[in-house]
Amino acid sequence: MDEEDFFPRQRKAERLERKLAQKLDRSRYKKTDTDKIKIKTIERPLSVGRVLSIASQDIEVFYENHIHKAVLRGALKQYKNRSKNLIAVGDEVLIEDRFITHILPRRTLLSRIDHLHKHKEQLIAANVDQVIITLSVVSPHLKPFLFDRYIIAAVKGGIHPLLVINKIELLPEDPKEQLLFNQFFKDYVSLGYEVIALSCKTNAGMDLLQAAMRNKTSVFSGQSGTGKSSLINKITGLQYAIGDIVRKTNKGMHTTTSTRMVALDGGGFCIDTPGIRSFGVWKLTREEVEGYFHEIHEEGALCRFASCTHTHEPSCAVIKAVKEMRISSLRYDSYLKLLDEAKEGKTAHIF
């Protein structure tokens, strides 16, 4: 082989070797470059903001003492996997040039199964202190089992559940609902849950709710038509749209179409969410259900069989306690529904 034939090949091999060395070379992270990055960060620091509302691609974030419109940086969208939405109201974020570049770790999270895509999680609100689970009496009818789903979702997300029953001025009109309300109130208070019965129309109990919300971030959630927007209007002095009850079905109409957070005069924040007609607890397994009904779990320790599901087994201490009215029949029915839904992987439909 002649020298002129060899050297071109040698030069090609050397170029490939240099390219490989450059890929492995960490010098691009050398101190001088790092210092330049630090200087750039000092000149244009990232702002920390909090998400106030989300409507389609329109995100409002509070930072630098003002409310700004912001958008998600494209690079963030690659992390969207099992969640229907990547960001939630209440999220704390980093902002650069009105682009959301990072979502900071969440302290708490309220979420549910997305009603259209059962394999996806829908984020409702983040970094909140309490969920104000709002139901009503008569219009629409009181649904205790919906409370239990929200309670479980709150506890799973590290949030305190506050139970609010609205429209108590309607109780005298329906004796059956009066009995259901009395049983419900007694059962949940005896279990240690915080329950406030009130009337947005007459203001009865409103002072208790306002005191419970002071200096906290609260998210209102519940069935459509229970008066969440009316309660927020009363508390904040704002004028959000209020819906009616559909007379044929006695169901509420959706008036809140997006989630939003507003500041309270006495300190704290409140978040309104769209009403729902179905609520499935995200990633709730059959084995977990009993643990969220602590009275059933405690009584179940006395069952004959360690694997007792408290549904049909002989010598079941839980079934006996329900018959003897030591365990609420409302809670037991809710337990059975959730057990069935967790087994089948279904969403709880509230109709």
Order of alpha helices (4+ residues) and beta strands (2+ residues): alpha-alpha-beta-beta-beta-beta-beta-beta-beta-beta-alpha-beta-alpha-beta-alpha-beta-alpha-beta-beta-beta-beta-alpha-alpha-alpha-alpha
